[in-house]
Amino acid sequence: MQRFLNDPDDLVDETVAGFVKAHRDLVHLLPENPRVVVSNFAPQAGRVGIVTGGGSGHEPAFIGYTGRNLVDAVAVGELFSSPTAKSFADAIKAANGGAGVAVLYGNYAGDNMNVKMAARMVAKDGIEVATVVANDDVCSAPAAEREKRRGVAGEIFMWKIGGAKAASGASLAEVQAAAQKAIDACRSVGVGLGPCTLPAVGHPNFQIAAGQMEVGIGHHGEPGTRVEPLRAANDVADDMVRIVMDDHSLPAGSEVAVLVSGLGATPVNELYVLYDRIEAQLVGMGMTVYRAFVGNYFTSLEMVGATLTVMALDDELKALLDMDCASPAL
Amino acid sequence: MAYLANSGQAQIIEELAEVIVANKAWLSEIDGKIGDGDHGINMAKGFGRAAERIHGKDMSLDAAMLVLSDVLMSEIGGSMGPLYGLMFEDMAAALSGRSDIDAEAFSAMLRAGLAGVQGVGNAKVGDKTLIDTLVPAVAAFDAAKAQGFAAALTAMAEAAEKGRDTTVDLVARIGRSSRLGERSRGVLDAGATSCCMILTTLGESVRKRLI
């Protein structure tokens, strides 16, 4: 693939530099750590701070969700690589308004370690930290081992709900509980049609043969549960809905929020093709789609493919989902 | 009793960095088989930066390890940043204040490094990680230290290589490669490989400075 690239080693720094210039009304870089993006509205005295972070290459995640009533500070890692513990710690300090900080992140080995170390670092400064670890990716482990599942696009709902709860003036425990409730209500699945390449590595880190699709693929090309011939969009959409809803087992009459995200190189019109069928299937199951989000919300470099996330809603989650927010991506 | 002075040993960490940087492509290639192929890139970046910062400085071994630890933890991230960062931080703490490093001190350093890794990661022997190199290497050093420092370093290096090679037949149970299940069998673990490189290089650098 042809790329807009200078030195691959500078890619992350240049991405973040351009991002904060383009969105200077909403975000800025932490002067002492250029790997931390901070909301212009943070910190707010007496309010719980919201922090996330993760590897780069998933834009607009994670940095794009920094803003008002959403994420207060984001730790930025190398491509597909966890941010440092120091960056997480600096993000926590930047988000701290004195009421504690909730770190809402995805279930990956590096992030687990670095967040754990960061919490230890900021404890010295008297900052109370609560964590919620997203694990919404259905195909990454069986339901009985949900704690092993990866966090994927459901993280966006977790941030939205956690950020809104914090904005409502809730305590750290209440924010943690709301974010946990949000991610517990989310199920996601990814389907990959083509691989991605770390520019510094120079070749794809996995292969999907022409005419094939990988069902259950992860956000870094982690293998899925099935590799099989690519079918028509409606069949793929049906498969995605089935995987997510089988794991969800929601009663008819449930209200849901739906997020369909491209993985980087799939045209947005194809995402709408998928959504057309996804909504029809959900309605056929007796679901009511309360809100839908379709676009490139959480990508994986230039991977071809899409993810589906379905969040089950109750009145509290609906109210928090509807709360006004402002960020580059949402 | 063989020993080396702790002071003026920054060169040991420079030698270590040289080996890691020289093996950048190989480490990435191993990682690329079951990971995302950036292990060598991130390791070379971290160790290379640390070497630049200690080059030409008169530093004790533990002070040079702290520089390396700081770079890994504050600039590299990923999984390897905290794992090796804490390993070298705790190794440095075990050497701190000592004028000489004998076999007992080196043993204490190794055990502290292992405890540092185990404190932040949850891997056990058999999970296909750097632990498969580190645990037998530390045990082999301790078992052989009665035969002298140099002999114990040789035993450590042999056990490290053997431990690294056991990862070929293992299925990854932790970290990103664990998502591959059976597909992770048949190749070396990149972390176990870099850990072996660290231990054997460190061991050789120490051995040739023994007095």
Interface residues (C-beta under 8 A of the other chain):
Chain A: D9 G55 G77 E78 L79 F80 S81 S82 P83 T84 A85 K86 S87 Y108 A109 G110 M113 N114 K116 M117 S140 R150 L198 A200 V201 H203 N205 G218 H220 G221 E222 P223
Chain B: S28 G32 G35 D36 G37 D38 I41 N42 K45 M73 S74 E75 I76 G77 G78 S79 G81 P82 L83 G85 L86 V120 G121 I174 G175 R176 R179 L180 R183
